[in-house]
Amino acid sequence: MKNELVKSWGHKGASSTKLGPKGAIWRAAAMAATGSASYVSGEARNRTLLKEAKETLQMGKLLGVNYKGNEEVVLSRIMDLEETKKASLSDKEIKDLWARDRLEFMTVDAEGSAGGLLCIWDPGMFQCIGGDFNEITNIGERKGCSRREREMKELNDFIDKSEVNDLPLLGRRYTWCNAREGEKWSRIDRVLVDPKWLESFNLKLWGLPRVLSDHSPLLLMEDERDWGPRPFRFINAWTLHSNFLPFVEKWWTEQQVEGWAGFRLFQKLKGLKITLKQWNCEVFGNVNTKLKQVQDELHMFDLVAEERELEEVEKARRREARAEACRLTRMVDWLWLQKSRLNWNLNGDKSTRYFHVTVKCRQGRNEINSLTIGDVVIDDPCKVKQGVHAHFQKQFTEVWKCRPLLEGPFQSVRESPYFDKLESEFSEEEIWSAVKGCDGNRAPGPDGFNLTCF
């Protein structure tokens, strides 16, 4: 598969097997900084290219690249590549650009103003590909430009066959603009990462402001911002615990709250959240850890049974452990099902890693990482929360001093044979039928309780 992709997307360079020093992959920033620029005068252009090359070099240092004292050489090579559209690159030129000793690379030679692409990677590290792909993945990534269905399908096929994830872009919608008119926009620059990256890091891809270049620089970074405690969410797997329902029923009947029905329900649910958080830590615990312990215990029984016949007490305990393992496995499946919002594991696919990556991708799409208020972009967690709170506070603020009244003759419906049904009370059976007819795993309300809880 890898060789087929190399043949389709360029020629593969030589690989050195000598292990290099520890470093970080910085090609996302480096390749974004080498995007095509609009025309400026020679002297001003050289200053701009030198500035971009120095920023690329500094970005590599921030990400942990060790240049071994060859900063000037690397800077010179970056300057050679900036907008030159070189017809071809030698192995030596490419190796001079890469700070590590072990590398592989792919190039697409330039033909006029097209091509001229270079991708370098460390074969011993997780896969990460970043830069100008000169194509979009869906029509929503382009404005004012013609659509090319075949090329768009080829890029999507390449992403699928390579088994990489396309990181969502934050901070802006597009990465390229025709600098002369400013009417054509596309997101042709992107970063593709191996799913292992999503398991290990909380990555964010930001589109930075563009100045003279028609491409926006990309910044790939790990989000280490503290967003505070997580909100409460009801976990469906709690219902599989033998102690859950008796515990909740006992707590609910013991709570005495005065007031009208809606107020009593609100106060009890508010207190139940605190109680369930404590119960989750003290009783439910870490399901994956418990499952691992039970699996280890079953493995020990198997080893003993290979040497001698198990005693009756050991056989009884093994039966209990198997039942416990089945129950815990089902809990783990429910946990990933609820987090990923997919039903694949109900149809037989129980790849935990797949669900883990799906959860990370869904969370990345749903997160509010920044707000634009007027012309100011806010990414500080505290200010983002304040901005969201102020927005909804304004939405639900009463602005009318007096509400309008409906006046005039209206046709009465009292003569209708269905008038009594309009004012009849809902029966308890109708209410429960409506609740149970809904998908219990849908998005919870503001209090964190979904319909599975009820």
Wavefront OBJ file of the C-alpha trace (Angstrom):
o trace
v 0.000 0.000 0.000
v 2.769 2.439 0.928
v 4.661 1.820 -2.334
v 1.467 2.332 -4.345
v 0.917 5.710 -2.678
v 4.516 6.722 -3.352
v 4.116 5.869 -7.036
v 0.916 7.889 -7.252
v 2.163 10.978 -5.444
v 5.849 11.295 -6.370
v 9.176 9.510 -6.137
v 10.565 8.308 -2.838
v 14.038 9.308 -1.724
v 16.748 7.241 -0.126
v 16.492 6.281 3.514
v 19.293 6.374 6.056
v 19.023 3.875 8.899
v 21.307 5.680 11.331
v 19.310 6.792 14.358
v 19.320 10.572 14.773
v 18.939 12.785 17.849
v 15.605 13.463 19.441
v 13.668 16.195 17.617
v 10.193 17.264 16.549
v 8.448 17.309 13.199
v 8.151 20.879 12.006
v 7.353 20.483 8.344
v 3.765 21.726 8.834
v 5.083 25.177 9.701
v 8.014 24.962 7.280
v 5.959 23.976 4.243
v 3.187 26.472 5.018
v 5.792 29.234 5.181
v 6.953 28.328 1.682
v 3.570 28.959 0.047
v 3.487 30.995 -3.164
v 3.717 34.750 -2.604
v 2.295 37.698 -4.475
v 4.593 39.873 -6.525
v 6.709 42.432 -4.684
v 9.877 44.242 -5.665
v 13.163 42.332 -5.603
v 14.686 43.904 -2.511
v 11.458 43.880 -0.520
v 10.840 40.305 -1.645
v 14.255 39.171 -0.445
v 13.638 40.764 2.940
v 10.287 39.022 3.137
v 11.749 35.629 2.193
v 14.571 36.044 4.699
v 12.064 36.945 7.413
v 9.893 33.891 6.582
v 12.952 31.626 6.498
v 14.114 32.870 9.913
v 10.623 32.375 11.329
v 10.598 28.835 9.941
v 13.990 28.167 11.536
v 12.790 29.590 14.861
v 9.609 27.508 14.680
v 11.728 24.396 14.329
v 13.698 25.350 17.457
v 10.494 25.917 19.425
v 9.263 22.481 18.382
v 12.505 20.843 19.526
v 14.588 20.513 16.338
v 18.350 20.339 16.914
v 20.262 21.904 14.005
v 23.664 20.820 15.366
v 25.142 24.275 14.766
v 24.141 24.260 11.063
v 21.557 27.039 11.337
v 23.143 29.121 8.570
v 23.229 26.162 6.183
v 19.592 25.263 6.860
v 18.592 28.929 6.514
v 20.341 29.103 3.151
v 18.584 25.966 1.927
v 15.183 27.295 2.981
v 15.910 30.519 1.106
v 16.790 28.475 -1.988
v 13.443 26.705 -1.834
v 11.339 29.816 -1.121
v 9.270 30.400 -4.249
v 11.995 29.178 -6.589
v 9.915 26.307 -8.019
v 13.112 24.308 -8.548
v 12.790 21.731 -11.302
v 14.397 19.054 -9.111
v 16.192 18.575 -5.822
v 19.261 16.486 -5.114
v 19.503 14.098 -2.168
v 22.184 16.292 -0.594
v 20.003 19.415 -0.767
v 17.158 17.597 0.925
v 19.373 16.082 3.634
v 20.803 19.525 4.393
v 17.265 20.708 5.141
v 16.559 17.888 7.616
v 18.121 18.075 11.073
v 17.775 14.339 11.761
v 20.059 11.645 10.397
v 17.280 9.215 9.487
v 14.855 10.379 6.800
v 12.684 9.442 3.874
v 11.180 11.887 1.409
v 8.884 12.290 -1.567
v 9.091 15.006 -4.218
v 6.955 16.211 -7.101
v 9.213 18.009 -9.580
v 8.159 21.457 -10.781
v 6.697 21.936 -14.237
v 6.415 25.660 -14.837
v 4.436 27.132 -11.935
v 2.954 23.759 -10.944
v 4.410 21.073 -8.689
v 7.622 21.677 -6.794
v 6.456 19.795 -3.689
v 8.690 18.239 -1.039
v 7.707 16.077 1.925
v 10.289 14.796 4.432
v 9.653 12.461 7.351
v 11.391 10.320 9.936
v 10.387 6.688 9.241
v 10.801 5.868 12.921
v 8.171 8.403 14.013
v 4.417 8.640 13.639
v 3.267 9.823 10.222
v 2.570 13.535 9.730
v 2.128 15.210 6.349
v 1.588 18.950 6.059
v 1.665 21.604 3.373
v 0.012 22.763 0.155
v -1.960 19.893 -1.408
v -3.366 22.214 -4.101
v -6.789 20.571 -3.749
v -9.821 20.553 -1.457
v -11.723 17.659 0.153
v -15.240 19.102 -0.171
v -16.939 21.975 -1.966
v -17.323 23.920 1.292
v -13.536 24.513 1.321
v -13.666 26.711 -1.766
v -15.323 30.045 -2.609
v -15.320 31.783 -5.971
v -13.331 28.947 -7.602
v -14.349 26.238 -10.036
v -14.865 22.778 -8.592
v -12.884 19.760 -9.792
v -14.657 16.569 -8.834
v -11.959 14.137 -10.010
v -9.072 15.836 -8.190
v -11.179 16.226 -5.054
v -12.010 12.502 -5.114
v -8.341 11.609 -5.613
v -7.296 13.579 -2.528
v -10.021 11.970 -0.405
v -8.981 8.532 -1.663
v -5.361 9.324 -0.786
v -6.362 10.314 2.772
v -8.463 7.149 3.194
v -5.812 4.789 1.810
v -3.068 6.414 3.886
v -5.223 5.927 7.029
v -4.531 9.445 8.314
v -6.785 12.087 9.867
v -7.289 15.543 8.368
v -7.049 18.015 11.259
v -9.784 20.687 11.297
v -8.603 24.242 10.730
v -9.120 26.792 13.515
v -8.960 30.573 13.345
v -10.033 30.897 9.714
v -11.897 28.996 6.993
v -9.445 29.231 4.073
v -5.669 29.058 3.677
v -5.206 30.487 0.172
v -6.439 33.602 -1.614
v -5.657 35.137 -4.994
v -3.802 38.142 -3.632
v -4.616 40.463 -6.525
v -8.391 40.371 -6.341
v -9.174 38.685 -3.038
v -12.282 37.051 -4.496
v -11.154 33.430 -4.725
v -10.595 31.453 -1.543
v -9.637 27.824 -0.908
v -8.431 25.605 1.895
v -5.679 23.789 0.025
v -3.136 23.722 2.894
v -3.695 21.056 5.509
v -1.995 18.709 7.986
v -2.641 14.951 7.955
v -1.596 12.917 10.992
v -1.497 9.288 11.985
v -4.332 8.300 14.399
v -1.655 7.592 17.030
v -1.055 11.348 17.210
v -4.672 11.887 18.248
v -4.365 9.227 20.939
v -1.251 10.820 22.420
v -1.735 14.569 21.924
v -4.475 17.183 21.997
v -3.505 18.773 18.686
v -4.854 22.040 17.292
v -4.194 23.385 13.801
v -4.389 27.175 13.569
v -4.446 29.295 10.426
v -2.277 32.367 11.028
v -2.627 35.790 9.355
v -1.116 36.097 5.879
v 0.779 39.275 4.987
v 2.441 39.230 1.572
v 1.994 35.574 0.736
v -1.210 34.271 -0.822
v -0.995 31.315 1.613
v -1.716 31.461 5.330
v 0.953 29.908 7.583
v -0.224 26.903 9.583
v 0.665 26.354 13.227
v 0.314 22.824 14.608
v 0.445 22.816 18.402
v -0.732 20.871 21.420
v -3.499 22.629 23.323
v -2.444 22.839 26.968
v -5.019 25.431 28.012
v -6.913 24.746 31.238
v -10.659 24.905 30.581
v -11.545 24.102 34.186
v -13.586 21.154 35.505
v -15.602 19.146 33.022
v -19.401 19.465 33.159
v -21.462 16.584 34.480
v -22.590 13.951 31.986
v -24.752 10.944 32.783
v -22.881 7.742 31.831
v -25.132 5.042 30.371
v -22.806 2.279 31.575
v -23.734 3.176 35.175
v -27.074 1.404 34.643
v -25.223 -1.911 34.136
v -23.858 -1.791 37.691
v -25.872 -3.953 40.092
v -25.778 -1.289 42.796
v -26.849 1.663 40.649
v -30.664 1.475 40.621
v -31.045 0.593 44.335
v -28.638 3.396 45.229
v -30.485 6.027 43.162
v -33.937 4.910 44.364
v -32.869 5.039 48.000
v -31.290 8.484 47.631
v -34.300 9.870 45.708
v -36.893 8.777 48.299
v -34.837 10.121 51.193
v -34.628 13.651 49.752
v -37.397 15.967 50.947
v -37.838 19.187 48.946
v -40.678 21.688 49.383
v -42.217 23.606 46.505
v -44.010 23.057 43.239
v -43.301 19.929 41.153
v -40.881 21.496 38.673
v -38.851 23.101 41.459
v -38.637 19.812 43.404
v -37.449 17.949 40.299
v -34.825 20.615 39.594
v -33.434 20.549 43.135
v -33.316 16.752 43.294
v -31.507 16.442 39.964
v -29.068 19.108 41.112
v -28.281 17.115 44.272
v -28.192 13.813 42.353
v -25.366 15.088 40.128
v -23.113 15.646 43.138
v -24.043 12.258 44.604
v -23.420 10.387 41.324
v -20.002 12.004 40.887
v -18.997 10.682 44.309
v -20.557 7.250 43.603
v -18.688 7.067 40.288
v -15.326 7.544 42.040
v -15.965 5.333 45.078
v -18.077 2.484 43.643
v -18.097 2.420 39.835
v -14.394 3.227 39.519
v -12.166 2.762 36.486
v -13.829 0.085 34.351
v -10.785 -0.542 32.155
v -8.572 -1.137 35.201
v -11.108 -3.540 36.714
v -11.443 -5.408 33.409
v -7.665 -5.803 33.167
v -7.532 -7.212 36.716
v -10.293 -9.746 35.999
v -8.627 -10.791 32.735
v -5.331 -11.327 34.565
v -7.130 -13.419 37.173
v -8.741 -15.602 34.468
v -5.345 -16.021 32.825
v -3.873 -17.247 36.127
v -6.697 -19.786 36.454
v -5.889 -21.058 32.960
v -2.212 -21.490 33.848
v -3.098 -23.377 37.024
v -5.602 -25.573 35.162
v -2.880 -26.586 32.726
v -0.836 -28.030 35.617
v -3.568 -29.530 37.782
v -7.324 -29.820 38.149
v -8.946 -26.804 39.798
v -10.631 -27.187 43.135
v -14.351 -26.500 43.512
v -13.728 -23.138 45.148
v -11.419 -22.130 42.299
v -13.943 -23.278 39.682
v -16.671 -21.247 41.342
v -14.443 -18.180 41.462
v -13.531 -18.650 37.775
v -17.217 -18.710 36.838
v -17.744 -15.490 38.791
v -14.722 -13.903 37.130
v -15.989 -14.809 33.644
v -19.375 -13.271 34.388
v -17.651 -10.176 35.771
v -15.456 -9.937 32.657
v -18.521 -10.093 30.385
v -20.266 -7.370 32.391
v -17.205 -5.100 32.414
v -16.613 -5.643 28.687
v -20.171 -4.565 28.008
v -19.623 -1.469 30.155
v -16.525 -0.538 28.131
v -18.497 -0.932 24.888
v -21.260 1.303 26.225
v -18.740 3.934 27.303
v -17.193 4.186 23.838
v -20.584 4.008 22.136
v -21.844 6.981 24.139
v -18.686 9.033 23.614
v -18.409 8.376 19.881
v -22.170 8.681 19.147
v -21.865 5.760 16.719
v -23.652 2.419 16.573
v -20.901 0.381 14.926
v -20.178 -1.696 17.990
v -23.832 -2.769 18.079
v -23.229 -4.262 14.642
v -20.129 -6.196 15.650
v -17.227 -3.725 15.285
v -15.615 -3.336 18.724
v -12.320 -1.690 17.751
v -11.659 0.447 20.822
v -8.900 2.369 19.065
v -11.288 3.300 16.246
v -13.835 4.636 18.732
v -11.116 6.470 20.651
v -9.990 8.308 17.515
v -13.614 8.994 16.554
v -14.245 10.526 19.978
v -11.189 12.772 19.670
v -12.246 13.930 16.189
v -15.826 14.632 17.285
v -14.653 16.559 20.325
v -12.299 18.588 18.146
v -15.152 19.537 15.794
v -17.530 20.478 18.621
v -15.103 22.444 20.774
v -15.243 26.237 20.909
v -11.537 27.074 20.825
v -11.850 30.809 20.196
v -14.386 33.590 19.717
v -14.354 36.573 17.377
v -16.054 39.554 19.023
v -16.002 42.483 16.642
v -12.488 42.501 15.217
v -10.878 40.851 18.255
v -10.094 37.105 18.398
v -10.288 35.681 21.933
v -8.736 32.318 22.814
v -8.229 32.645 26.580
v -10.490 30.029 28.276
v -11.841 32.447 30.899
v -12.656 35.138 28.331
v -14.208 32.567 25.962
v -16.521 31.394 28.747
v -17.436 34.996 29.588
v -18.167 35.719 25.927
v -20.427 32.670 25.573
v -22.236 33.529 28.827
v -22.760 37.140 27.730
v -24.109 36.007 24.339
v -26.770 33.708 25.776
v -27.589 36.151 28.559
v -28.376 38.701 25.873
v -30.400 36.165 23.904
v -32.675 35.394 26.862
v -32.979 38.936 28.185
v -36.434 40.510 28.022
v -36.214 43.656 25.855
v -39.903 44.483 25.553
v -41.270 46.702 28.285
v -44.757 45.447 27.511
v -45.676 42.450 25.423
v -48.105 42.831 22.485
v -51.687 41.707 23.044
v -53.894 39.762 20.667
v -57.191 41.561 20.190
v -60.176 41.223 17.888
v -62.710 38.505 17.059
v -61.389 34.964 16.896
v -63.289 31.931 15.738
v -64.128 29.662 18.653
v -63.099 26.004 18.610
v -65.514 24.977 21.345
v -67.906 23.583 18.770
v -65.254 21.197 17.462
v -65.781 17.512 18.412
v -62.076 17.358 19.394
v -62.232 20.299 21.817
v -62.195 18.067 24.921
v -59.040 16.291 23.695
v -57.239 19.617 23.328
v -57.596 20.368 27.041
v -57.314 16.810 28.380
v -54.392 15.991 30.651
v -51.614 13.705 29.502
v -51.743 10.259 31.025
v -48.688 8.714 32.680
v -48.695 5.995 30.025
v -48.511 8.592 27.232
v -45.618 10.384 28.913
v -43.593 7.207 29.435
v -44.332 6.101 25.870
v -42.941 9.393 24.529
v -39.825 9.210 26.741
v -39.027 5.578 25.965
v -39.639 6.152 22.258
v -36.691 8.571 22.111
v -33.055 7.624 21.598
v -31.590 7.614 25.111
v -28.090 8.345 23.840
v -28.910 11.677 22.262
v -27.346 14.934 23.426
v -28.198 15.648 27.084
v -29.798 18.829 28.344
v -27.943 21.600 30.176
v -28.055 19.568 33.399
v -26.138 16.645 31.831
v -28.918 14.040 32.200
v -29.980 12.208 29.031
v -33.126 10.170 28.456
v -31.380 6.903 29.367
v -31.281 8.159 32.947
v -35.044 8.652 33.094
l 1 2 3 4 5 6 7 8 9 10 11 12 13 14 15 16 17 18 19 20 21 22 23 24 25 26 27 28 29 30 31 32 33 34 35 36 37 38 39 40 41 42 43 44 45 46 47 48 49 50 51 52 53 54 55 56 57 58 59 60 61 62 63 64 65 66 67 68 69 70 71 72 73 74 75 76 77 78 79 80 81 82 83 84 85 86 87 88 89 90 91 92 93 94 95 96 97 98 99 100 101 102 103 104 105 106 107 108 109 110 111 112 113 114 115 116 117 118 119 120 121 122 123 124 125 126 127 128 129 130 131 132 133 134 135 136 137 138 139 140 141 142 143 144 145 146 147 148 149 150 151 152 153 154 155 156 157 158 159 160 161 162 163 164 165 166 167 168 169 170 171 172 173 174 175 176 177 178 179 180 181 182 183 184 185 186 187 188 189 190 191 192 193 194 195 196 197 198 199 200 201 202 203 204 205 206 207 208 209 210 211 212 213 214 215 216 217 218 219 220 221 222 223 224 225 226 227 228 229 230 231 232 233 234 235 236 237 238 239 240 241 242 243 244 245 246 247 248 249 250 251 252 253 254 255 256 257 258 259 260 261 262 263 264 265 266 267 268 269 270 271 272 273 274 275 276 277 278 279 280 281 282 283 284 285 286 287 288 289 290 291 292 293 294 295 296 297 298 299 300 301 302 303 304 305 306 307 308 309 310 311 312 313 314 315 316 317 318 319 320 321 322 323 324 325 326 327 328 329 330 331 332 333 334 335 336 337 338 339 340 341 342 343 344 345 346 347 348 349 350 351 352 353 354 355 356 357 358 359 360 361 362 363 364 365 366 367 368 369 370 371 372 373 374 375 376 377 378 379 380 381 382 383 384 385 386 387 388 389 390 391 392 393 394 395 396 397 398 399 400 401 402 403 404 405 406 407 408 409 410 411 412 413 414 415 416 417 418 419 420 421 422 423 424 425 426 427 428 429 430 431 432 433 434 435 436 437 438 439 440 441 442 443 444 445 446 447 448 449 450 451 452 453 454
